[in-house]
């Protein structure tokens, strides 16, 4: 094993040390959290607008109230940002914050370089 590569075990232990602030920990609480993260990041990556209502609809096996709670918590933690649309002020689009985008990119890069 190369010394410059992080092992999967070390990576997991590092993630747990930062669990109180880490988006990686937050979005792995449940399949619904993880699915939401992937939907938001996919829309961002494809430069698509994603409304809160669309996100709630796309989440499978998750009630709308539960989806709303996850979105609210993700916004409070600074992972997501809600923006009102210019055409209809009732519609809010959801996008990842820059800090979450950076953390997500670091996470993906780390996973690419892990060894076990």
N, C-alpha and C positions, 0 to 999 in steps of 0.2 A: 504494500500500500504506500502511495506517495505521501510524504509528510506535508506537502502544501495543500492537499485536498482535505476538506472537512468531512468527517464521517457523518453518517445519518444520525447516529446516536448523539454526537456532539451538537449537531444542528438542532435536534429536538430539545436537548437540555438547554441550549442557548435560548430557544423560543420560550420555554417555560419560565426562564428567569425574567423575561420581559412580558409575561402574560397579561399583566395589568394594563399595559399600554399598547400591546401589539395587535395590529389588525389581523395578523396571521392566526392568533389565538381566538379573537372574536369571531371571525368568519369560519372557524372550524368547530364551533359549539354544537352545531347540528347540520344535517343535510340541507335544511332550509337556508341557514346562514351562508353556507358554502355556495349553494345554487344562486342566491342573490348576488353574492360577490362576482360570480362568473357572468351572470346576466349583465350587471352594470359594467364590468370591465370589457365584455364583448361589445356592448353598445359603444363604449368609449373608443375602443380599438378600431371599430368600423365607422367611426364618426357619425353615429346614429343618435337621434334624440330618443330618450326613454322617459316616459312619464311615470309618475308614481303609480297611477292606476294600471298602466301596462305592466309594470313590474309586478304588482300584486296579482294580476291575472296570469302572468307567465310562471309564477312559482307554483309548482305542483305539490299537492298534498300539504298545503299550508293555508290556513284560514286567512281571510282578509284582515281581521283584527290582529292576528299574530304577525302577519307581514308588516302591518303598520307599526307594530311595536319594534320589530327588528330595524325597520327604516329609521324610526325615531332615535333609537339607541345608536345606530351607526352615524347619524347626523350629529348627535350630542357628543360622540367620541371624536368627531372631526374626520371621519372616513368618507362620508358622502356630503354633497352640497345640493340643496334644493333651489331651483331657479324658476320663477314665474315666467310664463311665456308672454311674448308681446301681444299676441293675438287674443288670448283668452287668459285673463288673470287667475281664473280658477284652476287652470292646469299648471302643475308643477313638474318640471323635468328634474331628473336626478342624475348627478354626475359624480365621479370620484374626485376627492380633493387632491391637490398636488402632492401632499405628503403621503397620501394613500397610494397614489400612482407610483411614487418613488419606492415606497416600501414593497409594493407588489412586484415591481421590476427587480428589486434586490432579491426578493424571495424566489422568483423564477430563475434568476441567474445563479443563485446558490444551489437550487435544486439541480440545475444542469451540471454542476461541478461536484456533486456529492459522490462519495464512494461509501461502500459499506464494508 
